[in-house]
Amino acid sequence: MTMHAIRALPDLLINQIAAGEVVERPAAALKEVLENSLDAGATQIDVDLAGGGIKRLRVADNGAGIEREDLALAVARHATSKIAAVTDLEAIATLGFRGEALASIAAVSRFALASRANGRPHAWRIEVEGGTVSPVAPAALATGTTVTVEELYFNTPARRKFLRTEGTEWAHCDEAFRRIALGHPEKGLTLQHNGRVAHRLVAGGRRARVEALLSDAFVIHAALVDAEAGGVRLTGFAVRPAFAAQGGTTQYAFVNGRFVRDRVLSHALREAYRDVLHHDRMPTYVLWLELDPRRVDVNVHPQKIEVRFRDSSAIHQFVRHAVERALATTAAEQPAVSAAERLGVAAARLPPRVPAHDAFAPDVVAGPPHSALPVWTPGQRGLDFAVAEPASFYAKLFGPRLATALSALPNEDAHPLGFALAQLHGIYILSQNRDGLVLVDMHAAHERIVYERLKSAFDGRVPVQPLLVPATFAAAPLEVATVEEHGAELESLGFAMSSLGPGTVAVRGIPAPLADADPAALARAVLHDIREFGGSRALDAYRDELLSTMACHGAVRANRSLTVPEMNALLRDMEATERASQCNHGRPTWYQLSLPDLDRLFMRGR
């Protein structure tokens, strides 16, 4: 490699390098410009896109505007009106603060900025192309600012080739718009793409905004979250477990109006749902967390999507318990005024936590993926269990000489979990060993077994089991985009997937160790995790979490009737699996009741 003398990089190259982190695609540029409009106090923001935002991205607002003499600074690196000193970084109250977004965008596009400051008689315009800044010129514009970005990455073809199809980039732009709109329901916003209006949102309360973007059914089937402690407030909607989504595509958390993807919050919410959620569903929520800006650091990620709480443990506990209480509260116990007023809810009474007609089959609501309630279709598959139990033992056990057989259980030392007697409520296995009675949570136990098998099979690539007939499912735009963008990661996890259009995904193969899993449910869960953790990072930092999700969907379900041979095969697998005493979530998989324990229960010998 040829070495060069150290020298300062030109400003254009610096901006183009920064653009690779800050403006990785049109949606990232849209997010940055929308945040500037919000910081300027705009009450109405109109977005016009063409070609998925690649050809054109225009954002017009009615905010405070920019003075003529400040226009050149607006497109310069590290020039901002939002912070002035190092101490300001400790309490950032604006969405933007680094002063690099517009300069980065202008370095990789044909860029124009027109603005008319409040109280000024005229508007002014500045243009940037290929690093060349034009002189400030007069423009025709009402009070506010209009940013126009055309031909993104036109001058960096190596970077532009990494952009995806128009449909994929549009899906990401639509999601970026949704996040801003949900975080700031008090603002009016419109979004159009290729001349067609996609969203027209009027300023209002949080309920109206959630209904407009996620459907009124989302609110109807949600518990109101309303908690405040120690200067921290959490409000919003947590969908009740019976209606939670398969795949968990609807998960929005905001910290002081900023959409975040934070591991502390995500874990707290998973814990809040842990003991009440059916295993093929994911927590579904829209939540707003408000706290003193000094208690949260937002300067930890180039795109400002990650945060760091000063006291993450306290925030975790607060969020977890607030959502747990909301989900445990019946409709009649929901707060009648405070949360309703803050969220814009007309009436606080909500339906029961499960449908009265069928606790396991939520009603189907027609509409696109973003507005549809999840549909759960019960289905059973065979289990690959093939371990024989001692036939003579069971012949005696269930025959007329029961007492003699129970006192002479064979092979106890080799099989500490004993041999299955029966299944209880489709959830627990009752087994007898030398010490007494063993209770086994069959799903939790099988989940650990599958998880350990997946970890053993994963050496960089999980073998694929092709499906005889591809499984298809209606997919949200972001799910389709994830399939198109992360094909290599999905393939290494054992999936063969492709999009069949803007709203459908086909699953043609699933991981071989999970051959009996529901392909669609498994695929949606993994797509959610890859999107949540971020592409190739998922295979490194989050590999075990991904495999755990896959194991959960590959494990035998509750209410599944098992034969005696299948129950015994599960017990034998548990005995041969490391860490089989706990499931992937840390809960016990089995419990021993000894004969002395049983004697005490029945007061024998007293």
ABEGO torsion letter per residue (X at the ends): XBBBBBBBBBAAAAAAAAAAAABABAAAAAAAAAAAAAAAGBABBBBBBBGGGAABBBBBBABAEBBAAAAAAAABBGBBAABABAAAAABBABABAAGAAAAAAAAABBBBBBBBBBGBABBBBBBBBGGBBBBBBBBBBBBEBBBBBBGBGAABAAAAAABBBAAAAAAAAAAAAAAAAAABAABBBBBBBGGBBABBBBBBBAAAAAAAAAEAAAAAABBBBBBBBGGBBBBEBBBBAAABBBGGABBBBBBGGBBBBBAAAAAAAAAAAAAABBAABBBBBBBBBBBBAAABBABABAAGABBBBABAAAAAAAAAAAAAAAAABBAAABBAAAAAAAAGBABABBBBABBAABAABBBBBBEBAAABBBBBBBBBBBBBBABBBBAAAAAAAABAAAAAAAAABBGAAABAAEBBABBBGGABBBBBBAAEBBBBBAAAAAAAAAAAAAAAABAGBBBBBBBABBBBBBBBAAAAAAAAAAAAAAAAAGBBBBBAEAABBBBABBBAAAAABBAAAAAAAAAAAAAAAGEAAAABAAAAAAAAAAAAAABBBBGBBBBAAAAAAAAAAAAABBGAABBAAGBBABBBBBAAAAAAAAGBGX
